[in-house]
Amino acid sequence: MTIDEIKAAPRVRPPEDGTERETLTGLLDFLRATVVNKVAGLTDEQAFSRPVPASELTPAGLVRHLAGVERFWFSIDFAGLDLPWPWTGQEPDGGFPVPPGETLAGIVADYVAECARSRQSVQHAGLDERARAEGNSFTLRYAYVHMIEETARHCGHLDLLRESLDGQRGA
């Protein structure tokens, strides 16, 4: 995927009268699409810049972080899949740095793929099912609610960063 191929993702409004599962997955998918939309059209230079001088946050770093938390919460901890840890020894709990040589297009492609893996990892699990990884006891419901909160918070960060970079506001 190249920078020109990062297109705005279709966002489907979550159901207002769906089942609990439909509501949770719909809201999280809406936010996942928002993440992609917030960085669509940015250059690598913009995506890797720090437009808020007091912060180390970059658009690329936020998207990369969100790919890691998708893997961590749904695939590693909940589903118990044997996958590589998403963060380095310097940032073992999921910081925001981006290793040299990465591109925004590659980071977005990884995020989209990680979201797809998350969906697949939990598709047959019930909301009351417990995490399978050793030392975890949270339910899938908790993982969804946590990821909605985490993704929404970082969408807010992306709002501010994007507006600081090029004035774009909204979806």
N, C-alpha and C positions, 0 to 999 in steps of 0.2 A: 504494500500500500504506500503510495506517495502522498505528499501533502495535498496535491490536487485531488486525490481520491477520498480525502476525509470530507464526506458530505454530511449535511445535517441528517440526523436519524429521525425516522418517523416516531412521533410520540403519540401514544394512545392513552387518552384519559382513563384513569383507573375506574372500575365500576363503583358507583355509589350505593348500589344495592346488591352486590355480589356476595358470595360466600366469604368467609374469613380468608381462605386460601386465595381466592380470586382477588380480593382486595389487597392483600399483602404483596402478592406477586405482581399485580397490576401497578401498584404504587412504586415498587422497586424498579420494575422495568421502565416506567415513566422517568424516574430519576436517572437510571442508567443511560437512557437516550439523551437526557438533558446534559449529562457529562460530555458526551460526544459532541453535542451541538455547541457547547460552550467553547470548544477548541477548534471546531471546524472553521477553516479559513485562516487560521494563524500560521505564520511562517515558523520555522524552527527557531529563528532568532527571537521572535516574540514569545514562543512557548517556553523557551529556556531562560528568559529574562526574569528579573525580579522587579516588577513595576512598583512594588510597595517597599521602599528602602529599609524599613524597620523589620521586614520579614524575609525569611529565606524561601518562602513559597513561590513556586513557579507553576504555570498551568501544566507543563509536562510532568513535573514532580507529583502533582496532585493526582493526575490520571494514572501514573505508574503506581502510586500508593494505593489507589482504589482497586487496581488489578490485583495487588498483593492481598488486600483484605478480602476480596472475593475468594481468592484461592484459600486463604487461611481459614475463614469462617465456614465456608460451605464444603469445599473439597477435602481439606486436610482435617480440620477439627470435627466437623459434623459427619461427613461421609467416611472419614478414616482412610482416604486414599493416600498412597505412598507417592507423594509428589515432592519436588525440591522446595525447600523453604523459600518464600518469596523475597526475603530481605538478607542483607549482608550481616556479617559479624559486627560491623561498625554501627549498624542501625537494626538490631535484632528484633525490635518491636514495631517496625514499619515506619521509618522516617520518610523524608521527602526528597532525598538526593537522587540524582540521575547519573549513572555511570557514563563516562565519556564514550562517544561514538553512537549513542542512541539517537533516534529521530522521533519527532512527534508522530509521524505516520506509523512507525513501528510500535510505539507505546500505545497508540489508539487501537491498532490491530490486536495487540496482546490483551488489552482491556476487553475488547469485544469478544475475543476468544475465551477469556477467563469467565466472562458473564455467561457465555453459552455453556461452559463446563459446569458452572455453578448450577444452572438450571437442570442440566442433566444429572448432576450429583444428587439432587434432592427430589427429582420428579416423582419418585415412587414412595417417598417417605411421608408419613403423616405429621401434622403440626406438633403433636405431642411426643413424637419419637425423640429419643435422646441421642446426643452426639456419640459417635462410635470411637473416637480417638481416646487413647488412654488419658485419664485425668480430667476428662470433660464430662459434664452432666447436663449441660443446657439443652433445651428443646429446639426443634426446628423453628417453632414460633418465635422464640427469643432471638435466634440468628436472623430471621427476617426483620424483626423490629429493630435490632441493632444495626443491620445493614441499611435499612431505610434511614435511620437517624444519621449514620456515618456518611452515607452518600448525599443526603440532603444538606448536611453541614458543609461538605466539601463543594457542593454545587453553589452554595452561598459564597465560599471563597473564590470559586471560579468566576462568579458574577463580578466580584470586586476586581479581580485581576484582569478580566477581559475588558471591563469598562476603563480601567487604568491604561491598558495597552492601546486600544483603538476606539474607545468611546461606545462600543457596541453594548447594548443592553437588551434584556429579554431572553427568550428561549435559547 
